[in-house]
Amino acid sequence: MGGFTASFIMMFVIGVLLDAEHNAGWSVNLYDLSAFRVAFCIQYVVVGAGVIFLLRSRRRARRQLEEDEGISVAPLWVALSAAWQRRKA
């Protein structure tokens, strides 16, 4: 559901930025390539926020699992390192 919501937020904000750039007179043409370059930068912001919330949620879930069940889950860097080593072999 988060990816669905994020994609619609990105589409909406990109459209708003394109309209704002055109109305402010920054781009002569509504569909100018430079206007799209600026507007598409919003994707980095939305995806970055999603990654931050994902990592925050994972940390909270690890802590909760340790407290409730006594199961210790390794940090993300340990899991990625193990996966990388398996991939190399």
N, C-alpha and C positions, 0 to 999 in steps of 0.2 A: 504494500500500500504506500510505503514511503517513496519508492521509485516512481510510482504513478503520480503521486502528488507533486514530487519534485519536477517531473517532466512538464506538468501543466503550469507550475509556477514559473519555470524557465521560459516556456512559450509566451506566457503572459508578459513577463518582465522584458523579454526581448522585443516584443511588439511595442510595449510602452516606450522603451528606449529608442527604437527606430522612429516612432512618431515624435518623440521629444527632440531628437536630433534634426528631423526634417522641419518641425515647427520653429526651432530655434535658429534655423538658417545655417547650421553647421554643414549640412550636406545639401547640395543643389537638387539632386535627384533622390526620390524616396527610396529607391532600391539601389543606392550607391554602395559599392563594395566596401568602402571605408566605413560607412555607417554599420554595415553588417559585422565588420571586424570588431568594432567597439561594442556593439550590442551582444555579440556572442561571447564576450568576456564574462558575462554573468554566469555562464556555465561553470566556470572555475569556482566562483563563489558558492554556488549551490552544491556542487559536488564536494567541495572542501568542507562545507558545513555538514554534509551527509557523512563524510569520513570521520569527522570529529565526533558526531553523535554516535556513530557505529562503535568507535573505539571506547567511548565513554560507557555505552551500554554493555559492551563486552566486559569491561573492568567491573562494572556493577554486578553483572551476572556471575563472574568468577568469584567475587567476594561473597555473594549470596549463596552460591553452591558450596563454598568452603564452610560457611557458618551453619547452613541447614543440613547438609548431607555429609560433610567432612571430606568431600572430594576436592582435591587440589588440581586445578587446571593450570598448565604452564602459560606464561605470558605469550603474547602474540609473536614476539621476536623468536622465542624458542620453537614454537610450532612452525614458523616459516623457515627457520634454519634447518629443522629436521626434514621438512618437505624438500628443501633445496638439496640436502645431502642425498635423499632418496632419489631425486631426479638425476643427479650426477652419476649415480651408480648404475 
